[in-house]
Amino acid sequence: MDHILVINHNESLISRLRSKALVVKTSDLFAFREIAHTVNEFNKLHSIQAVVKGKMSDLPVSEDWGGIPVSLFIREFGDIRTFIRKSGLWRTLPVRVFLSSATPENFTYLQLMASLGVDCGIWFEDGNTDWQAGADLLHYAVYGKAPHASIEPFVYLVDNYKASEQTDFSSVYFNDPERYLHVDDQGNVALSSGDLARGEFACTLENLQDIRETTAYQERLNVWQEIFLNSESCSSCPAWRVCLGKFSKTAAEQPGCKDLFSDMMEAAEFVQSHASERRVKELCRL
């Protein structure tokens, strides 16, 4: 399967591409329709990744975003009443809103958003994370009986978890090199957003078809081994299979990630076992 390319909103670069699935990065909330038109002329828009400043409740959400897939990343939620007044419009749009984990209150705001039918997710940023609040959000997302919209990365993990394999939820943030590659404006290709920021490239667009055979790509697929061996906290963690060391730098001082992702594995197994039971009952009724 071809990689999805994550690029800036750069018309010159987009015009070089043909029949590619693209994630286009922008901070301009008024450019969504233009981006969709430009990309879909010769390629396919997988999503717009909009990283914006300000407060979510104050954003100029518009019906013009209709039909355009957007993942919107923002640090602050804002005013509850203002958001609730706009929630009917948010609910109709193919937009998922990610709030930063750096603000503890955001975990509660995500529950509110989901309860109002707005797809959302937690955006893990470096620094302190209220892991207990994260566990509360997980339980609401997976076990909550009242109807609500989906919350990432919990939905992804429930859908893709396999007890005998590793499950990397980086795809939720367009940052899994097995599915996404990051391209700068000159056509240099990186394996992650971090590599792109550091100027560490694996190839160029001209030899993109060979990237899976490059040393950089093969080493990246096995980088988890280095983290596992170098982090005492991670190497003894039962939730390693779904975290893969993403929080290894802070795990010793903030070990709550272990509890959250252990709960996540239990939740995934719970959902999957109940789904299997339902399938068996349906077959028995045939």
BAFI-3210 file (N, C-alpha, C; in Angstrom, 3 decimals, decimal comma, padded with zeros to 6 digits):
// residues 286
n [1|2|3|4|5|6|7|8|9|10|11|12|13|14|15|16|17|18|19|20|21|22|23|24|25|26|27|28|29|30|31|32|33|34|35|36|37|38|39|40|41|42|43|44|45|46|47|48|49|50|51|52|53|54|55|56|57|58|59|60|61|62|63|64|65|66|67|68|69|70|71|72|73|74|75|76|77|78|79|80|81|82|83|84|85|86|87|88|89|90|91|92|93|94|95|96|97|98|99|100|101|102|103|104|105|106|107|108|109|110|111|112|113|114|115|116|117|118|119|120|121|122|123|124|125|126|127|128|129|130|131|132|133|134|135|136|137|138|139|140|141|142|143|144|145|146|147|148|149|150|151|152|153|154|155|156|157|158|159|160|161|162|163|164|165|166|167|168|169|170|171|172|173|174|175|176|177|178|179|180|181|182|183|184|185|186|187|188|189|190|191|192|193|194|195|196|197|198|199|200|201|202|203|204|205|206|207|208|209|210|211|212|213|214|215|216|217|218|219|220|221|222|223|224|225|226|227|228|229|230|231|232|233|234|235|236|237|238|239|240|241|242|243|244|245|246|247|248|249|250|251|252|253|254|255|256|257|258|259|260|261|262|263|264|265|266|267|268|269|270|271|272|273|274|275|276|277|278|279|280|281|282|283|284|285|286]
n.u [000,841|000,552|002,258|000,770|001,161|002,371|002,175|003,045|000,735|001,279|001,146|002,813|004,296|002,209|001,287|003,233|002,665|000,940|-001,920|-001,708|-002,356|-002,996|-002,105|-002,643|-001,005|-001,918|-002,422|-004,394|-007,646|-009,415|-008,705|-009,503|-011,392|-010,135|-007,782|-008,845|-009,942|-007,638|-005,997|-007,615|-007,809|-005,802|-004,967|-005,700|-007,432|-006,644|-006,773|-007,026|-004,609|-004,905|-003,269|-003,803|-003,907|-005,253|-008,594|-010,762|-013,546|-013,859|-013,334|-013,874|-015,968|-017,409|-020,023|-018,916|-016,878|-017,941|-017,970|-015,233|-012,495|-011,040|-008,491|-008,166|-005,976|-005,575|-004,759|-006,249|-009,534|-011,622|-014,651|-017,405|-020,191|-020,261|-019,218|-021,191|-023,350|-022,504|-022,286|-024,080|-023,477|-020,765|-021,174|-022,131|-020,025|-017,170|-014,996|-012,396|-011,549|-008,636|-007,471|-004,962|-002,926|-001,535|-003,022|-004,840|-007,645|-008,630|-009,200|-011,651|-013,164|-013,107|-014,744|-017,155|-017,395|-017,583|-019,939|-021,749|-021,750|-019,527|-016,752|-013,574|-010,320|-007,396|-004,444|-001,316|001,162|004,589|005,700|004,010|001,392|-001,901|-002,477|-004,443|-006,738|-006,682|-007,212|-009,826|-011,063|-010,640|-012,236|-014,742|-014,859|-014,800|-016,400|-018,630|-022,125|-024,055|-024,995|-022,360|-019,870|-016,865|-013,647|-010,294|-006,931|-008,288|-010,357|-009,032|-007,158|-008,799|-010,016|-007,856|-006,203|-004,236|-003,606|-001,283|000,491|002,277|000,752|000,575|-000,424|000,217|-000,680|-003,044|-002,243|-001,077|001,553|002,896|005,372|004,940|002,652|002,443|004,333|006,529|006,896|009,013|009,014|010,776|010,705|011,981|011,975|010,822|010,666|009,056|007,276|008,982|011,531|011,371|011,330|013,891|015,401|016,138|016,317|015,007|014,795|014,049|011,294|011,723|012,868|011,028|009,639|011,369|011,687|011,059|013,108|015,302|018,010|017,437|014,656|014,242|015,622|014,050|011,684|012,457|013,157|011,927|013,087|015,470|014,545|013,194|015,274|016,815|015,301|014,404|011,940|010,116|010,818|009,882|007,195|003,845|002,178|003,579|003,175|001,233|001,980|004,674|006,899|006,468|006,338|008,694|010,638|009,547|008,479|009,626|009,387|006,707|004,768|002,174|001,355|001,689|-000,442|-002,653|-002,406|-002,336|-004,914|-006,100|-005,501|-006,957|-009,513|-009,736|-009,623|-011,936|-013,977|-013,551|-013,991|-016,673|-017,774|-017,186|-018,762|-021,304|-021,356|-021,301|-023,762|-025,481|-024,965|-025,900|-028,589|-029,259]
n.v [-001,185|002,207|004,966|007,604|011,012|013,661|017,041|020,568|023,309|023,935|024,986|024,667|022,362|020,502|020,453|018,962|016,387|013,307|011,319|010,747|010,181|012,683|014,465|017,652|020,338|023,190|026,485|028,134|028,767|029,531|028,446|025,929|025,048|025,819|024,282|021,670|021,718|022,163|019,935|017,700|017,818|016,433|014,568|012,937|014,101|013,188|014,198|017,396|018,836|020,886|023,058|025,254|028,479|030,089|029,870|027,095|027,434|029,939|029,794|030,454|028,598|027,023|026,394|026,039|024,275|021,846|018,466|018,281|016,581|017,080|017,355|018,936|020,688|022,074|024,079|025,278|025,202|027,069|028,971|027,378|027,792|029,281|027,406|025,379|026,643|026,584|023,937|022,368|022,898|022,094|019,376|018,484|018,450|016,942|016,912|016,389|017,265|017,892|018,258|019,676|017,724|019,036|020,765|020,163|020,399|019,926|017,247|016,870|018,624|017,297|015,115|016,487|017,527|015,141|014,117|015,817|015,048|015,580|014,570|013,846|014,168|013,371|015,200|014,381|016,112|017,058|017,097|017,655|015,368|014,719|011,792|010,346|011,757|011,174|008,435|008,496|009,649|007,663|005,575|006,729|006,979|004,322|002,658|004,145|004,412|006,139|007,644|008,875|010,788|009,706|009,226|009,807|008,664|006,326|004,969|004,092|002,331|000,385|-000,668|-001,705|-003,204|-006,046|-008,819|-010,274|-008,747|-005,648|-002,437|000,500|003,690|005,995|006,633|008,019|010,591|011,131|010,140|007,745|005,904|003,646|004,123|006,878|009,514|012,332|015,344|017,928|021,335|021,249|018,715|016,731|013,772|012,695|010,483|011,003|013,589|014,740|014,071|015,533|018,181|018,299|018,114|015,628|013,330|010,613|010,024|011,322|012,767|011,831|009,293|007,933|005,538|003,594|003,709|001,904|000,112|001,439|002,081|003,815|003,642|000,937|000,851|002,579|001,165|-000,608|000,870|000,855|-001,164|-000,150|001,853|000,272|-001,217|000,760|002,081|001,668|001,874|001,487|-001,023|-002,828|-002,566|-003,541|-002,493|-001,924|-002,818|-001,233|001,351|001,678|003,053|005,801|007,662|007,546|009,339|010,656|008,743|007,663|009,686|010,308|007,957|007,299|006,763|004,082|002,876|003,955|002,947|000,250|-000,106|000,549|-001,618|-003,621|-002,596|-002,751|-005,520|-006,221|-004,979|-006,262|-008,958|-008,933|-008,194|-010,464|-012,339|-011,368|-011,805|-014,590|-015,208|-014,086|-015,728|-018,125|-017,683|-017,829]
n.w [000,000|-000,844|000,678|002,600|002,066|004,020|003,885|003,489|002,901|-000,070|-003,160|-005,373|-004,756|-004,483|-007,107|-008,347|-007,786|-008,394|-008,243|-005,510|-002,048|000,275|003,238|004,230|005,688|007,544|008,937|008,435|008,698|006,795|004,443|003,766|001,787|-000,580|-000,433|-000,580|-003,167|-004,765|-004,176|-004,814|-007,540|-008,938|-007,142|-003,997|-001,234|001,892|004,490|006,111|008,144|010,649|012,593|015,025|016,679|019,631|021,014|021,051|021,209|020,138|017,459|013,972|012,964|010,138|007,739|005,297|005,585|005,207|004,124|003,928|005,103|008,244|010,649|013,556|015,552|018,686|021,534|023,585|025,023|025,698|026,127|027,589|027,194|024,821|023,045|023,185|021,972|019,346|018,835|017,386|014,697|014,605|014,947|012,514|010,785|009,103|011,006|013,303|016,529|018,261|021,493|023,609|025,811|027,694|029,182|031,956|032,265|029,768|029,343|030,538|029,004|026,581|027,093|027,299|024,673|023,182|024,255|023,142|020,571|018,975|017,235|018,609|020,253|022,246|022,328|022,750|024,282|024,941|028,343|031,491|032,128|033,053|034,102|035,429|034,771|032,110|032,215|033,179|030,974|029,069|030,136|029,902|027,116|026,203|027,862|028,457|028,631|027,671|024,564|022,511|020,728|018,969|020,539|020,191|021,105|021,624|020,265|017,968|019,101|020,290|018,001|016,589|018,205|019,020|020,919|020,661|019,270|018,510|018,818|017,254|017,863|016,529|014,027|014,307|014,613|012,230|012,050|011,765|010,361|008,818|007,494|006,951|005,468|005,688|003,991|002,866|001,523|-000,566|-001,506|-000,082|001,867|004,986|007,856|009,995|011,788|013,607|012,567|010,222|011,200|012,235|009,979|009,027|006,612|004,643|001,966|-001,332|-003,197|-005,738|-005,551|-004,061|-004,286|-003,487|-000,772|001,298|001,259|002,195|004,493|006,591|006,826|007,513|009,935|011,435|011,765|013,663|015,849|018,272|019,748|020,710|022,453|024,268|025,416|026,598|028,462|031,689|032,955|030,847|029,850|031,692|031,611|031,366|029,473|027,256|024,615|023,438|023,881|023,183|024,080|023,874|025,887|027,227|028,116|030,259|031,879|034,226|036,164|035,916|036,179|035,508|032,903|032,465|033,866|032,492|029,821|030,292|031,237|028,845|027,168|028,479|028,085|025,309|024,922|026,292|024,737|022,275|022,948|023,662|021,238|019,759|021,099|020,478|017,726|017,631|018,820|016,948|014,756|015,740|015,744|013,127]
ca.u [000,000|001,323|002,228|000,077|002,172|002,006|002,881|002,517|-000,134|002,210|000,556|003,871|004,589|001,024|001,189|004,206|002,216|-000,176|-002,540|-001,226|-003,210|-002,251|-002,509|-002,109|-000,897|-002,186|-002,941|-005,375|-008,972|-010,192|-008,105|-009,896|-012,044|-009,097|-006,913|-009,569|-010,057|-006,309|-005,507|-008,461|-007,732|-004,970|-004,623|-006,831|-007,244|-006,906|-007,213|-006,293|-004,129|-004,915|-002,747|-004,184|-003,800|-006,511|-009,491|-011,642|-014,894|-013,871|-012,982|-014,940|-016,434|-018,229|-020,637|-018,045|-015,993|-018,694|-017,420|-013,771|-011,972|-010,102|-008,057|-007,841|-005,210|-005,611|-004,384|-007,236|-010,930|-012,353|-015,877|-018,324|-021,475|-020,051|-019,088|-022,475|-024,175|-022,015|-022,067|-024,901|-022,715|-019,606|-021,630|-022,428|-018,815|-016,217|-013,839|-012,051|-010,822|-007,691|-007,065|-003,663|-002,861|-000,804|-004,017|-005,620|-009,079|-009,024|-009,755|-013,072|-013,782|-013,278|-015,963|-018,269|-017,503|-018,075|-021,340|-022,547|-021,681|-018,389|-015,586|-012,470|-009,200|-006,370|-003,188|-000,285|002,318|005,634|005,453|003,149|000,081|-002,722|-002,785|-005,718|-007,765|-006,665|-007,903|-011,258|-011,520|-010,668|-013,406|-015,916|-014,837|-014,999|-017,452|-019,773|-023,343|-024,808|-024,454|-021,377|-018,983|-015,639|-012,515|-009,009|-006,616|-008,898|-011,093|-008,042|-006,569|-009,817|-010,252|-006,660|-005,423|-004,079|-002,869|000,006|001,277|002,358|-000,245|001,084|-001,513|000,737|-001,453|-004,074|-001,626|-000,389|002,975|003,360|006,091|004,429|001,518|002,593|005,658|006,466|007,632|009,195|008,644|011,738|010,506|012,723|011,020|011,211|009,862|008,180|007,263|010,200|012,631|011,209|011,740|015,353|016,059|016,667|015,517|015,285|014,898|013,341|010,135|012,174|013,097|010,082|009,199|012,365|011,937|010,969|014,371|016,395|018,475|016,724|013,303|014,339|016,011|012,932|010,715|012,971|013,659|011,321|013,984|016,429|013,838|012,896|016,498|017,424|014,393|014,042|010,493|009,382|011,131|009,121|005,808|002,958|001,461|004,539|002,707|000,398|002,629|005,917|007,904|006,193|006,493|009,870|011,412|008,903|007,844|010,179|008,831|005,248|004,492|000,753|001,132|001,602|-001,809|-003,597|-002,348|-002,743|-006,383|-006,481|-005,466|-008,105|-010,709|-009,773|-009,976|-013,335|-014,813|-013,416|-014,619|-018,124|-018,122|-017,156|-019,948|-022,480|-021,304|-021,675|-025,212|-026,153|-024,846|-026,762|-029,976|-029,508]
ca.v [000,000|003,436|005,849|008,890|012,053|014,813|018,157|021,905|023,841|024,498|024,621|024,213|020,966|019,701|020,313|017,967|015,064|012,721|010,103|010,521|010,572|013,742|015,235|018,990|021,106|024,623|027,175|029,061|028,158|029,968|027,862|024,527|024,777|025,958|023,105|020,509|021,846|022,016|018,564|016,693|017,918|015,338|013,668|012,705|014,680|012,285|015,073|018,627|018,898|022,304|023,377|026,660|029,129|030,634|028,998|026,357|028,001|031,197|029,581|030,792|027,368|027,421|025,363|025,883|023,148|020,628|017,535|018,331|015,938|017,947|017,092|020,266|020,605|023,365|023,869|025,781|024,967|028,335|029,141|026,261|028,229|029,653|026,172|024,681|027,332|026,215|022,485|021,782|022,995|021,208|017,994|018,140|018,563|015,832|017,488|015,861|018,285|017,390|019,215|019,357|017,079|019,913|021,445|019,083|020,575|019,503|015,893|017,036|019,263|016,279|014,379|017,358|017,565|013,847|013,968|016,641|014,466|016,106|013,683|014,585|013,337|014,000|015,462|014,257|016,990|016,852|017,788|016,988|014,876|014,205|010,443|009,918|012,360|010,387|007,171|008,810|009,868|006,333|004,834|007,336|006,701|002,904|002,019|005,025|003,838|007,183|007,883|009,958|010,710|008,949|009,925|009,192|007,484|005,134|004,236|003,420|001,206|-000,668|-001,275|-002,311|-003,944|-007,495|-009,185|-010,897|-007,845|-004,248|-001,571|001,867|004,621|007,220|006,940|008,991|011,910|011,121|010,104|006,362|005,774|002,546|004,626|008,283|010,100|013,788|015,901|019,379|022,058|020,922|017,336|015,793|012,922|012,280|009,375|011,487|015,048|015,112|014,014|016,658|019,399|018,255|018,027|014,275|012,799|009,242|009,998|012,433|012,308|011,159|007,855|007,544|004,142|002,703|004,088|000,756|-000,614|002,254|001,754|004,662|003,113|-000,333|001,145|003,205|000,140|-001,346|001,806|000,495|-002,051|000,702|002,477|-000,787|-001,612|001,896|002,649|000,674|001,965|000,928|-002,438|-003,646|-002,108|-004,478|-001,784|-001,583|-003,179|-000,183|002,649|001,604|003,984|007,196|008,535|007,020|010,431|011,127|007,611|007,450|010,699|010,312|006,572|007,063|006,265|002,618|002,518|004,317|002,063|-001,083|-000,044|000,581|-002,986|-004,324|-002,092|-003,307|-006,931|-006,258|-004,655|-007,292|-010,204|-008,767|-008,212|-011,870|-012,991|-010,953|-012,490|-015,990|-015,247|-013,812|-016,933|-019,162|-017,375|-018,044]
ca.w [000,000|-000,930|001,823|002,546|002,233|004,844|003,266|003,730|001,852|-001,043|-004,453|-006,275|-004,426|-004,801|-008,561|-008,791|-007,378|-009,125|-007,689|-004,148|-000,921|000,943|004,406|003,994|006,922|007,429|010,125|007,887|008,743|005,642|003,240|003,633|000,509|-001,616|-000,325|-001,092|-004,625|-005,375|-004,012|-005,470|-008,999|-009,457|-006,054|-003,112|000,093|003,012|005,571|006,417|009,520|010,985|013,919|015,130|017,981|020,107|021,766|020,157|021,217|019,385|016,061|013,015|012,329|008,996|006,896|004,138|005,842|004,959|003,143|003,913|006,317|008,949|012,023|014,057|016,786|019,373|022,933|024,549|024,694|025,719|026,891|027,394|026,646|023,415|022,275|023,123|020,970|018,015|018,774|016,324|013,450|014,732|014,846|011,121|009,968|009,219|011,697|014,627|017,277|019,242|022,514|024,188|027,124|028,606|030,016|032,579|032,061|028,420|029,388|030,837|027,838|025,548|027,419|026,936|023,221|022,707|024,671|022,235|019,239|018,209|017,263|019,216|020,665|023,066|021,619|023,761|024,112|025,937|029,595|032,460|031,695|034,148|033,637|035,994|033,918|030,878|032,492|033,244|029,598|028,459|030,610|029,282|025,684|025,898|028,655|028,654|028,049|026,967|023,214|022,405|019,565|019,207|021,142|019,863|020,285|022,203|019,235|017,121|019,829|020,420|016,690|015,992|019,200|018,959|022,129|020,337|018,426|018,905|018,202|017,277|017,590|015,915|012,819|014,664|014,474|010,932|012,367|011,722|009,084|007,999|006,715|006,596|005,286|005,778|002,856|002,951|000,301|-001,634|-001,930|000,755|002,568|006,330|008,370|011,059|011,907|014,307|011,606|009,300|011,903|012,414|008,688|008,824|005,513|004,228|000,509|-001,960|-003,959|-006,960|-005,296|-003,018|-004,448|-002,899|000,628|002,212|001,228|002,714|005,842|007,548|007,021|008,230|011,313|012,133|012,133|014,815|016,853|019,563|020,478|021,423|023,573|025,229|026,098|027,299|029,456|032,692|033,196|029,715|029,630|032,634|031,571|030,652|028,405|026,209|023,277|022,846|024,072|022,411|024,584|023,509|027,038|027,933|028,725|031,489|032,561|035,564|037,057|035,776|035,772|035,249|031,543|032,591|034,263|031,427|028,662|030,757|031,185|027,441|026,661|029,050|027,426|023,955|025,036|026,694|023,579|021,252|023,403|023,582|019,822|019,338|021,666|019,694|016,428|017,867|019,063|015,671|013,923|016,320|015,418|011,694]
c.u [000,886|001,195|001,340|001,114|001,613|002,841|002,305|001,525|000,740|001,741|001,595|004,207|003,417|000,925|002,177|003,691|001,029|-000,621|-001,982|-002,317|-002,403|-002,933|-001,850|-002,158|-001,149|-002,569|-004,036|-006,744|-009,838|-009,685|-008,599|-010,476|-011,033|-008,178|-007,593|-009,650|-008,710|-005,837|-006,301|-008,473|-006,933|-004,584|-005,869|-006,518|-007,636|-007,421|-006,445|-005,882|-003,961|-004,445|-002,921|-004,025|-005,173|-007,302|-010,493|-013,022|-014,998|-013,588|-014,162|-015,412|-017,477|-018,821|-019,787|-017,052|-016,677|-018,073|-015,910|-013,244|-010,879|-009,777|-007,500|-007,184|-005,148|-005,391|-005,479|-008,657|-011,724|-013,608|-016,893|-019,616|-021,361|-019,943|-020,430|-023,390|-023,778|-021,974|-022,899|-024,185|-021,499|-019,991|-021,850|-021,180|-017,896|-014,898|-013,638|-011,165|-009,940|-007,313|-005,785|-003,775|-002,168|-001,734|-004,927|-007,117|-009,549|-009,608|-011,255|-013,800|-014,013|-014,501|-017,193|-018,482|-018,089|-019,543|-022,276|-022,419|-020,549|-017,210|-014,364|-011,355|-008,247|-005,076|-002,093|000,896|003,330|005,319|004,531|001,826|-000,650|-003,229|-004,084|-006,873|-007,839|-007,388|-009,411|-011,835|-011,611|-011,927|-014,687|-016,003|-015,231|-016,217|-018,708|-021,011|-024,169|-024,191|-023,465|-020,527|-017,685|-014,525|-011,239|-007,967|-007,307|-009,657|-010,124|-007,484|-007,565|-009,991|-009,064|-005,841|-005,431|-003,145|-001,470|000,924|001,364|001,288|000,212|-000,039|-001,031|-000,017|-002,527|-003,563|-000,823|001,121|003,526|004,049|005,662|003,263|001,721|004,058|005,501|007,410|007,776|008,925|009,591|011,610|011,361|011,741|011,588|010,235|008,928|008,203|008,509|011,411|012,570|011,708|013,258|016,109|016,698|015,790|015,968|015,466|014,263|012,139|010,550|012,431|012,210|009,704|010,161|012,531|011,899|012,269|015,522|016,760|017,699|015,336|013,336|014,718|014,850|011,891|011,151|013,457|013,088|012,251|014,984|015,777|013,600|014,132|017,057|016,534|013,949|012,540|009,712|009,613|010,365|007,630|004,933|002,216|002,369|003,972|001,840|001,001|003,893|006,924|007,664|006,440|007,700|010,652|010,831|008,350|008,361|009,570|007,309|004,787|003,031|000,445|000,979|000,171|-002,805|-003,581|-002,556|-004,263|-006,863|-006,488|-006,646|-009,398|-010,848|-010,181|-011,440|-014,255|-014,759|-014,073|-016,139|-018,592|-018,146|-018,375|-021,203|-022,522|-021,744|-023,184|-025,991|-026,103|-025,759|-028,223|-030,304|-030,137]
c.v [001,248|004,242|007,066|009,962|013,227|015,994|019,484|022,274|024,637|024,067|024,121|022,748|020,067|019,447|019,302|016,548|014,601|011,429|009,731|010,895|011,532|014,190|016,599|019,797|022,592|025,171|028,148|028,386|028,536|029,354|026,454|024,216|024,855|024,738|021,884|020,545|021,576|020,569|017,592|016,797|016,766|014,310|013,437|013,284|013,664|013,082|016,385|018,551|020,366|022,483|024,874|027,159|029,653|029,618|028,357|026,997|029,262|031,014|029,905|029,570|027,713|026,214|025,096|024,739|021,819|019,766|017,490|017,693|016,791|017,348|018,402|020,145|021,988|023,129|024,263|025,542|026,265|028,271|028,043|026,710|028,625|028,408|025,475|025,322|026,929|024,703|021,818|021,808|022,086|019,754|017,563|018,056|017,352|016,295|016,766|016,892|017,621|018,516|018,736|018,712|017,964|020,686|020,390|019,187|020,052|018,094|015,945|017,664|018,256|015,419|015,192|017,357|016,268|013,662|014,762|016,185|014,952|015,151|014,461|013,628|014,109|014,066|015,462|015,159|016,686|017,652|016,995|016,579|014,336|012,827|009,912|010,503|011,622|009,064|007,388|008,989|008,536|005,580|005,414|006,932|005,263|002,308|002,868|004,523|004,877|007,399|009,047|009,732|009,986|009,841|009,155|009,520|006,207|004,308|003,451|002,183|000,066|-001,407|-002,085|-003,170|-005,451|-007,893|-009,701|-009,983|-006,461|-003,456|-000,127|002,831|005,945|007,610|007,989|010,416|012,031|010,979|008,687|006,131|004,586|002,998|006,047|008,667|011,624|014,407|017,407|020,025|021,790|019,472|016,330|015,053|012,459|011,221|009,786|013,008|015,537|015,106|015,194|017,948|019,457|018,210|016,684|013,554|011,394|009,128|011,271|011,874|011,516|009,672|007,333|006,072|003,157|002,901|002,892|-000,047|000,183|001,825|002,540|004,114|001,822|-000,106|001,755|002,176|-000,627|-000,435|001,504|-000,375|-001,245|001,357|001,458|-001,135|-000,498|002,508|001,565|000,666|001,274|-000,577|-003,354|-003,343|-003,085|-003,825|-001,402|-001,791|-002,101|001,207|002,759|002,685|005,440|008,168|008,128|008,121|010,872|009,984|007,408|008,422|010,719|008,929|006,282|006,565|004,747|002,192|002,807|003,293|000,593|-001,171|-000,085|-000,819|-003,794|-003,901|-002,676|-004,774|-007,108|-006,033|-005,769|-008,606|-010,109|-008,749|-009,643|-012,621|-012,640|-011,658|-013,941|-016,105|-015,015|-015,035|-018,048|-018,937|-017,646|-019,412]
c.w [000,000|000,351|001,546|002,861|003,020|004,377|003,746|002,634|000,893|-002,426|-005,441|-006,027|-004,796|-006,299|-009,119|-008,593|-008,207|-008,419|-006,313|-003,146|-000,054|002,234|004,247|005,288|006,654|008,791|009,716|007,809|007,543|004,332|002,955|002,258|-000,631|-001,617|-000,928|-002,615|-005,303|-005,320|-004,867|-006,990|-009,586|-008,398|-005,201|-001,738|001,163|004,208|005,513|007,879|009,880|012,422|014,108|016,555|018,386|020,891|020,827|020,071|020,378|017,895|015,142|012,241|011,279|008,273|005,661|004,325|005,523|003,873|003,087|005,195|006,961|010,320|012,553|015,423|017,427|020,858|023,916|024,074|024,659|026,576|026,558|026,716|025,176|022,546|022,108|022,074|019,553|017,799|017,688|014,989|013,496|014,465|013,401|010,249|010,156|009,830|013,022|015,319|018,331|020,202|023,185|025,562|028,145|029,538|030,631|032,321|030,711|028,396|029,672|029,656|026,720|025,822|027,032|025,429|022,683|023,065|023,775|020,777|018,371|018,340|017,740|019,615|021,545|022,276|022,675|023,407|025,201|027,191|030,487|031,830|032,907|033,729|034,228|035,193|032,591|031,055|032,572|031,842|028,849|028,864|030,025|027,813|025,368|026,606|028,823|027,925|027,286|025,583|023,219|021,162|019,950|019,747|020,819|020,935|020,739|021,174|018,352|017,823|020,005|019,096|016,187|016,948|018,920|020,088|021,828|019,533|019,048|018,160|018,355|016,914|016,995|014,654|013,088|014,439|013,176|011,105|012,456|010,381|008,238|007,130|006,203|006,443|005,234|004,756|003,034|001,593|-000,857|-002,101|-001,196|001,665|003,908|006,840|009,499|011,062|012,634|013,404|010,649|009,941|012,072|011,097|008,425|007,813|005,110|002,724|-000,028|-002,716|-005,189|-006,739|-004,161|-003,092|-003,791|-001,391|001,573|002,260|001,823|004,134|006,892|007,847|007,838|009,691|012,087|012,564|013,375|015,936|018,236|020,396|021,307|022,635|024,675|026,066|026,971|028,370|030,431|032,943|032,091|029,569|030,569|032,602|030,787|029,494|027,252|024,809|022,632|023,006|023,230|022,803|024,258|024,659|027,878|028,647|030,055|032,349|033,982|036,571|037,027|035,295|035,450|033,854|031,551|032,915|033,148|030,309|029,038|030,751|029,739|026,846|027,197|028,374|026,029|023,985|025,432|025,500|022,548|021,676|023,326|022,129|019,300|019,859|020,878|018,352|016,555|018,058|017,776|014,778|014,424|015,987|013,957|011,432]
res [m|d|h|i|l|v|i|n|h|n|e|s|l|i|s|r|l|r|s|k|a|l|v|v|k|t|s|d|l|f|a|f|r|e|i|a|h|t|v|n|e|f|n|k|l|h|s|i|q|a|v|v|k|g|k|m|s|d|l|p|v|s|e|d|w|g|g|i|p|v|s|l|f|i|r|e|f|g|d|i|r|t|f|i|r|k|s|g|l|w|r|t|l|p|v|r|v|f|l|s|s|a|t|p|e|n|f|t|y|l|q|l|m|a|s|l|g|v|d|c|g|i|w|f|e|d|g|n|t|d|w|q|a|g|a|d|l|l|h|y|a|v|y|g|k|a|p|h|a|s|i|e|p|f|v|y|l|v|d|n|y|k|a|s|e|q|t|d|f|s|s|v|y|f|n|d|p|e|r|y|l|h|v|d|d|q|g|n|v|a|l|s|s|g|d|l|a|r|g|e|f|a|c|t|l|e|n|l|q|d|i|r|e|t|t|a|y|q|e|r|l|n|v|w|q|e|i|f|l|n|s|e|s|c|s|s|c|p|a|w|r|v|c|l|g|k|f|s|k|t|a|a|e|q|p|g|c|k|d|l|f|s|d|m|m|e|a|a|e|f|v|q|s|h|a|s|e|r|r|v|k|e|l|c|r|l]
***
